[in-house]
Amino acid sequence: MAYIDKFLGRRVEVPDGLMYHPKQGLWAQSQERELVIGLTAPALVLMGGVNDLDWLVSPGETVEQDQTVIFAITAKISYLNTPVDGIIDFNPLAKQSPSLVSDFPYEKGWLFKIRSVKASPDGLNSLVSADEYIQCLKETEGFKNPEGLKGGVSGICKAVYSGISRQKI
């Protein structure tokens, strides 16, 4: 488990053993032919938490990589895309109680699962390791303002993926 002690005035965790989608601030964990996906603690700090969620597709629907699947009201409006193709299923508890997403991002606060319709999920090349995600976060307001700042911030992770190796499951 990696911790960033000062990230916009907060201590955030970035668990090892997960894969990360830096552009969206998502984590992903492989469970057989499914990926469980949620927002990372650093992304939640940058977004200002989650106040409300709405699913933009139906559970059981087949989605494509980069398709927008969630409308989130945070400190601003956010649209979340899926990093892989497959059949989607949402966490009903996250919608009923959005505070779970902020309070337990790597546990009960997961957002959705994607079940692969192929032998292995597509799009895994967009996922990186915890160390690579932390490197990407160094370009965000969280690292640039370790003690926090007044007002809002924008951007989850602006890093372009040049030179970042991809982790495969």
KABELFEN-V774467 format. One record per residue. N is the residue number from 0. RES is the residue in one letter. PHI is phi in whole degrees, -180 to 180 (999 if undefined). OMEGA is omega in whole degrees, -180 to 180 (none if undefined). D_LAST is the distance of its C-alpha to the last C-alpha in Angstrom with 2 decimals. Layout:
N & RES & PHI & OMEGA & D_LAST
N & RES & PHI & OMEGA & D_LAST
This chain:
0 & M & 999 & 176 & 18.81
1 & A & -101 & 177 & 20.16
2 & Y & -123 & 170 & 23.31
3 & I & -110 & -173 & 25.20
4 & D & -68 & -178 & 28.78
5 & K & -129 & -179 & 30.50
6 & F & -132 & -173 & 28.80
7 & L & 53 & 177 & 31.61
8 & G & 81 & -179 & 33.49
9 & R & -129 & 173 & 30.80
10 & R & -97 & -179 & 28.39
11 & V & -124 & 179 & 24.80
12 & E & -112 & 175 & 21.65
13 & V & -134 & -176 & 18.13
14 & P & -64 & 170 & 16.06
15 & D & -71 & 175 & 13.68
16 & G & 86 & 174 & 10.40
17 & L & -105 & 173 & 9.99
18 & M & -107 & -174 & 8.85
19 & Y & -131 & 175 & 12.08
20 & H & -111 & -172 & 13.88
21 & P & -58 & -176 & 16.95
22 & K & -60 & -179 & 19.25
23 & Q & -100 & -177 & 19.43
24 & G & 72 & -178 & 18.92
25 & L & -107 & 168 & 16.20
26 & W & -109 & 178 & 13.55
27 & A & -142 & 177 & 10.67
28 & Q & -128 & -180 & 9.35
29 & S & -81 & 175 & 7.35
30 & Q & -135 & -175 & 10.17
31 & E & 58 & -179 & 10.17
32 & R & -98 & 180 & 10.63
33 & E & -120 & 168 & 11.31
34 & L & -114 & 173 & 10.33
35 & V & -92 & -171 & 13.11
36 & I & -132 & 177 & 14.42
37 & G & -151 & 177 & 17.37
38 & L & -85 & 178 & 19.39
39 & T & -79 & 177 & 19.08
40 & A & -60 & 177 & 22.23
41 & P & -62 & 179 & 23.08
42 & A & -63 & 180 & 22.87
43 & L & -63 & 177 & 25.12
44 & V & -65 & -180 & 27.59
45 & L & -65 & -179 & 27.74
46 & M & -81 & -176 & 28.25
47 & G & 85 & -179 & 30.84
48 & G & 84 & 180 & 29.15
49 & V & -120 & 179 & 28.97
50 & N & -98 & -179 & 32.29
51 & D & -160 & 180 & 31.49
52 & L & -133 & 172 & 28.84
53 & D & -141 & 178 & 29.33
54 & W & -80 & -180 & 27.01
55 & L & -100 & 174 & 27.62
56 & V & -133 & -179 & 26.27
57 & S & -88 & 173 & 26.85
58 & P & -57 & -179 & 24.53
59 & G & 88 & 180 & 23.37
60 & E & -79 & 174 & 23.65
61 & T & -82 & -179 & 21.26
62 & V & -120 & 179 & 20.17
63 & E & -108 & 177 & 19.01
64 & Q & -53 & 179 & 16.82
65 & D & 73 & 176 & 19.15
66 & Q & -75 & 178 & 21.55
67 & T & -74 & -175 & 23.49
68 & V & -123 & -179 & 23.12
69 & I & -136 & 171 & 24.72
70 & F & -105 & -178 & 28.00
71 & A & -121 & 172 & 28.26
72 & I & -98 & 179 & 31.48
73 & T & -118 & 172 & 30.90
74 & A & -66 & 173 & 33.45
75 & K & -144 & 179 & 33.20
76 & I & -91 & 180 & 31.70
77 & S & -129 & 174 & 27.98
78 & Y & -116 & -179 & 26.03
79 & L & -110 & -179 & 22.32
80 & N & -108 & 176 & 20.13
81 & T & -84 & 180 & 16.94
82 & P & -80 & -177 & 14.03
83 & V & -141 & 173 & 12.95
84 & D & -82 & 172 & 15.11
85 & G & 150 & 179 & 15.87
86 & I & -98 & -172 & 18.37
87 & I & -97 & 171 & 19.04
88 & D & -140 & -175 & 20.51
89 & F & -101 & 175 & 22.00
90 & N & -86 & -178 & 22.83
91 & P & -63 & 179 & 26.63
92 & L & -66 & 180 & 27.30
93 & A & -65 & 180 & 26.03
94 & K & -74 & 179 & 28.58
95 & Q & -67 & -178 & 31.32
96 & S & -138 & -177 & 30.91
97 & P & -58 & 178 & 29.17
98 & S & -64 & 176 & 29.95
99 & L & -60 & -179 & 27.10
100 & V & -62 & -180 & 24.68
101 & S & -78 & -175 & 26.44
102 & D & -78 & -177 & 27.31
103 & F & -135 & -172 & 24.08
104 & P & -61 & -176 & 21.32
105 & Y & -102 & -178 & 18.46
106 & E & -129 & -177 & 20.14
107 & K & -68 & -175 & 22.66
108 & G & -91 & 177 & 22.48
109 & W & -61 & -175 & 19.25
110 & L & -97 & -177 & 20.17
111 & F & -155 & 175 & 18.40
112 & K & -120 & 175 & 15.77
113 & I & -120 & 176 & 14.46
114 & R & -98 & -179 & 14.28
115 & S & -69 & 174 & 12.98
116 & V & -96 & 179 & 15.95
117 & K & -121 & -179 & 14.11
118 & A & -64 & 176 & 11.96
119 & S & -145 & -177 & 8.75
120 & P & -62 & 174 & 9.21
121 & D & -81 & 173 & 10.99
122 & G & 81 & -178 & 11.30
123 & L & -66 & 178 & 7.90
124 & N & -68 & 177 & 10.02
125 & S & -89 & -179 & 12.09
126 & L & -102 & -177 & 9.83
127 & V & -127 & 179 & 10.60
128 & S & -76 & 178 & 10.76
129 & A & -60 & 180 & 13.77
130 & D & -62 & 179 & 15.97
131 & E & -68 & 177 & 15.53
132 & Y & -65 & 178 & 16.28
133 & I & -63 & 177 & 19.32
134 & Q & -60 & 178 & 20.48
135 & C & -64 & -179 & 20.43
136 & L & -63 & -180 & 22.37
137 & K & -64 & 178 & 25.06
138 & E & -92 & -175 & 26.31
139 & T & -94 & 177 & 26.98
140 & E & -63 & 180 & 30.19
141 & G & -60 & 177 & 28.69
142 & F & -80 & -178 & 28.83
143 & K & -69 & 179 & 31.91
144 & N & -131 & -174 & 33.77
145 & P & -62 & -180 & 32.68
146 & E & -88 & -178 & 35.77
147 & G & 98 & 178 & 35.32
148 & L & -147 & 178 & 37.50
149 & K & -89 & -177 & 39.86
150 & G & 93 & -176 & 38.97
151 & G & -97 & 175 & 35.65
152 & V & -127 & 177 & 32.79
153 & S & -133 & 176 & 30.81
154 & G & 88 & 176 & 27.41
155 & I & -87 & -179 & 24.02
156 & C & -151 & -174 & 22.57
157 & K & -87 & -175 & 24.44
158 & A & -60 & 172 & 22.50
159 & V & -85 & -172 & 21.83
160 & Y & -78 & -179 & 18.54
161 & S & -66 & 177 & 20.51
162 & G & 80 & 179 & 19.43
163 & I & -95 & 177 & 16.20
164 & S & -75 & -177 & 13.29
165 & R & -101 & 178 & 10.03
166 & Q & -92 & 179 & 6.83
167 & K & -112 & 176 & 3.79
168 & I & -106 & none & 0.00
